[in-house]
Amino acid sequence: MANVIALSVLVLVFVISTVRSVNMGALALVAAFVVGTLVFTVDTSEILDGFPASLFVILVGVTYLFALARNNGTVDWIIHAAVRAVRGRVALVPWAMFAVCAAVTAMGAVSPAAVAIIAPVAMGFATRYRIHPMLMGFMVVQGATAGSFSPIGIFGVITNDVMRQNGLPSSPALLFVSTFAAAAVVAAIAYVSFGGRALIARGASERVLVSAVGNASGGGDTITGSGAGDSSKGGGKSSVGTAPHEGALNLERRLTLLGLASLALGALVFDLDVGFTALTVAVLLTLIFPASARGAVDKISWGTVLLIGGIVTYVALLQNQNTVQWLGDSVAHVGIPLLAAFLICLIGAIVSAFASTTGILGALIPLAIPFLMTGQVNATGLVIALAISSSLVDCSPFSTNGALVVANAAPEERDVVFGLTMRWGMTIMVVTPILAWLLFVVPWSV
């Protein structure tokens, strides 16, 4: 009964926050307190054990560092350099971000680390050059997911190890190809849905691009036009190399770039904590250049931090009280193997949208062992379906990757990006398990 109440309250949190103007994270923290103390009879210290301290530090550290980089013009310089690198072919930039994230995670980087480093620059580029932030955010997140299931990627290593430990057949190459293709398809859908064709229609010339930005009017979709307004202040004209923040590299910008490179090197090569490394770089820059640091702390996405912290704390309470385990056990005892396989994929998608994909992959595959051992469901097909279902939902604003996208969106666009990310994330959460089940489980098991 306690498990049913706890799950019902989670649903109620979403309903109330949608109908009323209240931060979902604050509501979730209250729910965690009420359900934890009255339903599960645990003290507040145990409830707070589920607070995502590492995610808090990542969100604060990364957004603080890039607030400094925006203040001193480093982000604008990087964006300008990116335009020159693609020779004005701005339509290719989202796919370049997808490829970079996929390559980094395929080499073994943790997915949130790659997104934390690349998302701020990508989202800044999107704002400046009128690319829909949802398009850029999805390309970054799905790129990180696409590479994570390589044989040496974090998700790939976890999934293949669980299979081997339980004596089940595994196909690392097939797992990687299947999940990469699924992430690429979602990225392509986002590209088409959020203005990719319009980007292609702009043309390849950097001169055409900059002219469009400089002379854009305020009409049309406000979220895609905000960057134009920023770059056309003071006369409505803009040209490469003349914007106030696009000049030559000064000492401050050089040190900021060195700090960003140190963040990437530390996280991806030396496995340093992304959040603490970012905070360290930010504090050092603040000490050296205090003038540029004014207002940077205020630009940290505190509302997003509260939202994500509250939701993850509540879900962690459910995990610690074995509510998720209870749900998985109930599914595992379903008498129809194909139906049980579908429910496992659905649970993986739902829980992973709010919690750790890594933890879900390690927890749900063992839950499926009893009926996988019967041979009635193809083990490789189910694991691929579960991997796809659990990872594509990382675009949810309640996951680390989705939260980083929302936190690094322009302040005036953040609420819209959050709403769109939540709707798309919830849609993927429902649709992906169905398609993955139909493509990888049913044909291989009948």
C-alpha positions in Angstrom: 0.0 0.0 0.0 2.9 2.4 0.8 4.4 1.9 -2.6 1.1 2.7 -4.3 0.7 5.8 -2.3 4.2 7.0 -3.1 3.8 6.5 -6.8 0.4 8.2 -6.7 1.9 11.2 -5.0 4.6 11.5 -7.7 1.8 11.7 -10.3 0.0 14.3 -8.2 3.2 16.4 -8.0 3.2 16.6 -11.8 -0.5 17.4 -12.0 -0.4 20.2 -9.4 2.7 21.8 -10.8 1.2 21.8 -14.3 -2.1 23.4 -13.1 -0.7 25.8 -10.5 2.3 28.2 -10.7 4.5 26.4 -8.3 8.1 25.1 -8.8 7.9 21.4 -9.3 11.1 20.8 -7.4 9.8 22.7 -4.3 6.6 20.6 -4.5 8.6 17.4 -4.8 10.7 18.2 -1.7 7.5 18.8 0.3 6.1 15.5 -1.1 9.4 13.7 -0.1 9.1 15.1 3.4 5.4 14.1 3.8 5.6 10.7 2.2 9.0 9.9 3.8 7.9 10.7 7.3 4.2 9.6 7.2 4.2 6.8 4.8 7.7 5.3 5.0 8.3 6.6 8.6 11.9 7.6 7.9 13.6 10.7 9.3 14.6 13.7 7.3 18.3 12.8 7.2 17.4 9.6 5.3 15.2 11.6 2.9 18.0 14.1 2.3 20.4 11.2 1.5 18.7 11.2 -1.9 19.4 14.8 -2.7 21.6 14.9 -5.8 24.6 16.7 -4.4 26.8 15.9 -7.4 24.2 17.1 -9.9 23.7 20.3 -7.8 27.5 21.0 -8.0 27.5 20.2 -11.8 24.6 22.6 -12.5 26.0 25.4 -10.3 29.6 25.0 -11.3 29.0 24.8 -15.1 26.4 27.6 -15.3 28.6 29.8 -13.1 31.7 29.2 -15.2 29.9 29.9 -18.5 28.2 33.0 -17.0 31.7 34.4 -16.5 32.6 33.3 -20.0 29.6 35.2 -21.4 30.4 38.3 -19.3 33.9 38.6 -20.6 33.0 37.8 -24.2 34.7 34.4 -24.5 31.5 32.6 -25.4 30.8 35.1 -28.2 34.4 34.6 -29.5 33.9 30.8 -29.5 30.6 31.2 -31.4 32.2 33.5 -34.0 35.1 31.0 -34.4 32.6 28.2 -34.9 30.9 30.1 -37.7 34.2 30.7 -39.4 35.1 27.0 -39.0 32.0 25.8 -40.8 32.4 28.6 -43.4 29.0 30.0 -42.6 27.2 26.7 -43.0 25.2 27.2 -39.9 22.9 24.3 -40.8 25.7 21.9 -40.2 26.6 23.1 -36.7 23.9 21.1 -34.9 25.1 17.9 -36.6 28.7 18.9 -35.7 27.6 19.1 -32.1 26.0 15.7 -32.4 29.1 14.2 -33.8 31.4 15.7 -31.3 29.3 14.5 -28.3 29.0 11.0 -29.9 32.8 10.8 -30.4 33.6 11.9 -26.9 31.2 9.5 -25.1 32.2 6.6 -27.5 35.7 7.0 -26.2 34.6 6.4 -22.7 33.6 9.8 -21.3 30.6 10.0 -19.0 27.6 11.3 -20.9 26.8 14.2 -18.5 30.5 15.3 -18.6 30.4 15.6 -22.4 27.1 17.5 -22.3 28.2 19.8 -19.5 31.2 20.9 -21.6 29.6 21.2 -25.0 26.0 22.3 -24.2 26.9 25.8 -22.9 28.8 26.7 -26.1 26.1 25.0 -28.3 23.2 26.8 -26.6 25.1 30.1 -26.8 25.6 29.6 -30.6 21.9 28.8 -30.9 20.8 32.1 -29.2 23.2 34.2 -31.2 22.4 32.8 -34.6 18.7 32.2 -34.3 18.8 28.4 -34.1 16.0 27.0 -32.1 17.5 26.0 -28.6 15.5 22.8 -28.6 17.2 21.8 -31.9 20.6 22.4 -30.5 19.9 20.9 -27.1 18.5 17.7 -28.6 21.5 17.3 -31.0 23.9 17.6 -28.0 22.0 15.2 -25.8 21.2 12.6 -28.4 24.8 12.8 -29.6 26.0 12.0 -26.1 23.6 9.1 -26.0 24.6 7.8 -29.4 28.2 7.2 -28.4 27.6 5.9 -24.9 26.8 2.4 -25.9 30.1 1.8 -27.8 32.0 -1.3 -26.5 34.2 1.1 -24.4 31.4 3.6 -23.7 30.0 3.8 -20.1 26.6 2.5 -21.0 28.0 -0.1 -23.3 30.4 -1.5 -20.7 27.7 -1.6 -18.0 25.1 -3.4 -20.2 27.5 -5.9 -21.7 29.0 -6.7 -18.3 25.6 -7.3 -16.7 24.8 -9.7 -19.6 28.1 -11.6 -19.2 27.8 -11.8 -15.4 24.4 -13.4 -15.8 25.5 -15.8 -18.5 23.3 -14.3 -21.2 24.4 -13.8 -24.8 25.5 -10.3 -25.8 26.4 -8.5 -29.0 28.3 -5.3 -28.2 28.5 -4.3 -31.9 24.8 -4.7 -32.5 24.0 -2.9 -29.2 26.1 0.1 -30.3 24.8 0.2 -33.9 21.2 -0.1 -32.8 21.4 2.6 -30.0 23.4 4.9 -32.2 20.8 4.6 -35.0 17.9 5.3 -32.6 19.6 8.4 -31.2 20.4 9.6 -34.7 16.7 9.2 -35.7 15.5 11.2 -32.8 18.1 13.9 -33.6 16.9 14.0 -37.2 13.3 14.3 -36.1 14.2 17.2 -33.8 16.2 18.8 -36.7 13.2 18.7 -39.0 10.8 19.7 -36.3 12.7 22.7 -34.9 13.8 24.6 -38.0 16.5 22.5 -39.7 15.1 23.0 -43.1 14.9 26.8 -42.5 18.6 26.7 -41.6 19.4 25.0 -44.9 17.3 27.6 -46.7 19.4 30.4 -45.3 22.3 29.4 -47.5 25.9 28.6 -46.9 27.4 32.1 -46.9 28.6 33.6 -43.7 27.9 37.0 -45.1 24.2 36.0 -45.7 24.0 34.6 -42.2 25.4 37.6 -40.4 23.3 39.9 -42.5 20.2 38.0 -41.6 21.1 38.2 -37.9 21.9 41.9 -38.1 18.7 42.9 -39.9 16.2 40.5 -38.4 13.0 42.0 -37.2 11.1 41.1 -34.1 8.5 39.1 -36.0 8.0 35.3 -36.0 8.7 32.8 -33.4 10.1 34.7 -30.4 12.3 31.8 -29.2 14.1 31.6 -32.5 14.5 35.4 -32.9 16.0 36.3 -29.6 19.5 36.0 -30.8 18.9 38.4 -33.6 17.8 41.1 -31.2 20.9 40.7 -29.1 23.3 41.1 -32.1 21.6 44.0 -33.7 21.5 46.5 -30.9 22.8 49.9 -31.7 21.9 50.5 -35.3 20.7 47.1 -36.7 23.9 46.2 -38.4 26.5 43.6 -37.7 29.6 42.3 -39.4 32.1 39.6 -38.7 34.8 40.8 -36.4 33.2 44.2 -35.5 30.8 43.1 -32.7 32.1 44.3 -29.3 32.6 40.8 -27.9 34.2 39.3 -31.1 37.5 41.1 -31.0 41.0 39.6 -30.6 41.8 37.4 -27.7 42.9 39.4 -24.7 44.4 37.9 -21.5 41.1 37.4 -19.8 39.6 35.5 -22.7 42.8 33.4 -23.1 42.7 32.4 -19.5 39.0 31.6 -19.8 39.7 29.4 -22.8 42.5 27.7 -20.9 40.0 27.1 -18.0 37.5 25.6 -20.3 40.1 23.4 -21.9 41.2 22.4 -18.4 37.6 21.5 -17.5 37.4 19.3 -20.6 40.8 17.7 -20.0 40.1 17.1 -16.4 36.7 15.5 -16.9 37.4 13.5 -20.0 41.0 12.4 -19.5 41.6 12.5 -15.7 38.1 11.7 -14.6 37.8 14.7 -12.4 34.4 15.7 -11.1 32.8 18.1 -13.7 31.1 20.3 -11.1 34.0 20.8 -8.7 36.4 21.4 -11.6 34.1 24.0 -13.2 33.7 25.7 -9.8 37.5 25.8 -9.3 38.1 27.4 -12.7 35.2 29.9 -12.1 36.5 30.9 -8.7 40.1 31.4 -10.0 38.8 33.6 -12.8 36.7 35.6 -10.3 39.8 36.2 -8.2 41.9 37.3 -11.1 39.2 39.3 -12.9 36.6 40.5 -10.3 35.1 43.1 -12.6 33.8 40.5 -15.1 32.4 38.4 -12.3 29.8 40.9 -11.3 26.3 39.4 -11.6 27.6 35.9 -12.6 26.3 34.2 -9.5 22.8 35.7 -10.2 22.9 34.1 -13.7 23.2 30.6 -12.2 19.9 28.8 -13.0 18.7 28.5 -9.4 15.1 27.7 -10.4 16.3 24.7 -12.5 18.6 23.6 -9.6 15.6 23.6 -7.3 13.4 21.8 -9.7 15.8 19.0 -10.6 17.0 18.6 -7.0 13.4 18.2 -5.7 12.3 15.7 -8.3 15.5 13.6 -8.0 15.3 13.6 -4.2 11.7 12.2 -4.4 12.6 9.5 -6.9 15.7 8.6 -4.8 13.3 8.1 -1.8 11.3 5.7 -3.9 14.4 3.8 -4.9 15.7 3.7 -1.3 12.4 2.4 0.0 12.4 -0.3 -2.7 9.3 1.1 -4.5 11.1 0.8 -7.8 12.2 -2.7 -6.9 8.7 -3.6 -6.0 7.4 -2.3 -9.3 10.0 -4.3 -11.2 9.3 -7.5 -9.2 5.6 -7.1 -10.0 6.3 -6.9 -13.7 8.8 -9.8 -13.6 6.0 -12.1 -12.4 3.7 -11.3 -15.3 2.7 -14.6 -16.9 3.1 -13.4 -20.5 6.8 -13.0 -21.3 6.3 -10.5 -24.2 4.1 -8.3 -22.1 6.6 -8.5 -19.2 9.3 -7.5 -21.6 7.3 -4.4 -22.8 6.6 -3.4 -19.2 10.3 -3.7 -18.3 11.1 -1.3 -21.2 8.4 1.1 -20.1 9.6 1.1 -16.5 13.1 1.7 -17.7 12.0 4.7 -19.8 9.9 6.2 -17.0 12.4 5.9 -14.2 15.4 6.8 -16.3 13.6 10.1 -17.3 13.9 11.1 -13.6 16.9 9.2 -12.3 20.2 7.6 -13.4 20.3 5.8 -16.7 23.3 4.0 -15.4 21.5 2.7 -12.4 18.5 1.6 -14.4 20.6 -0.4 -16.8 22.2 -2.2 -14.0 19.0 -2.8 -12.1 16.3 -3.8 -14.7 18.4 -6.3 -16.7 18.8 -8.6 -13.7 15.0 -8.2 -13.0 14.4 -9.6 -16.4 16.7 -12.7 -15.9 13.9 -15.1 -14.7 11.9 -15.0 -17.9 14.9 -14.4 -20.2 16.3 -17.7 -19.0 13.2 -19.5 -20.2 14.1 -18.6 -23.8 10.7 -17.2 -24.6 12.1 -13.7 -25.1 15.3 -13.1 -27.0 17.8 -11.8 -24.5 19.8 -9.6 -27.0 16.6 -8.1 -28.4 15.2 -7.2 -25.0 18.5 -5.7 -23.8 18.7 -3.5 -26.9 15.1 -2.4 -26.5 15.7 -1.6 -22.8 18.9 0.3 -23.6 17.1 2.4 -26.2 14.1 3.0 -23.9 16.3 4.0 -20.9 18.7 6.3 -22.7 16.8 8.3 -25.3 14.8 9.9 -22.4 18.0 11.6 -21.2 16.6 14.6 -23.0 14.1 14.9 -20.1 14.6 18.1 -18.1 14.7 15.9 -15.0 17.8 14.0 -16.1 21.3 15.5 -15.9 21.7 16.0 -19.6 18.3 17.6 -20.1 18.8 19.8 -17.0 22.1 21.1 -18.4 20.3 22.0 -21.7 17.6 23.9 -19.8 20.1 25.6 -17.5 22.3 26.8 -20.4 19.4 28.2 -22.4 19.1 32.0 -22.6 17.2 33.3 -19.4 14.3 34.6 -21.5 13.9 31.3 -23.2 14.5 29.0 -20.3 10.8 28.5 -19.3 9.9 27.7 -22.9 12.8 25.3 -23.3 11.9 23.6 -20.1 8.3 23.2 -21.3 9.2 21.9 -24.7 11.9 19.6 -23.3 9.4 18.1 -20.8 6.8 17.5 -23.5 9.2 15.9 -25.9 10.8 14.0 -23.1 7.5 12.6 -21.9 6.5 11.8 -25.5 9.7 9.9 -26.0 9.2 8.2 -22.7 6.0 6.7 -24.0 6.7 6.2 -27.7 10.2 4.8 -27.5 9.4 1.7 -25.4 6.6 0.8 -27.8 8.7 1.1 -31.0 11.8 -0.6 -29.4 9.6 -3.5 -28.2 8.0 -3.9 -31.7 11.4 -3.7 -33.5 13.7 -5.6 -31.3 11.6 -7.9 -29.0 8.6 -9.1 -30.9 10.3 -10.1 -34.2 13.2 -11.9 -32.4 11.0 -13.7 -29.9 8.1 -15.2 -32.0 
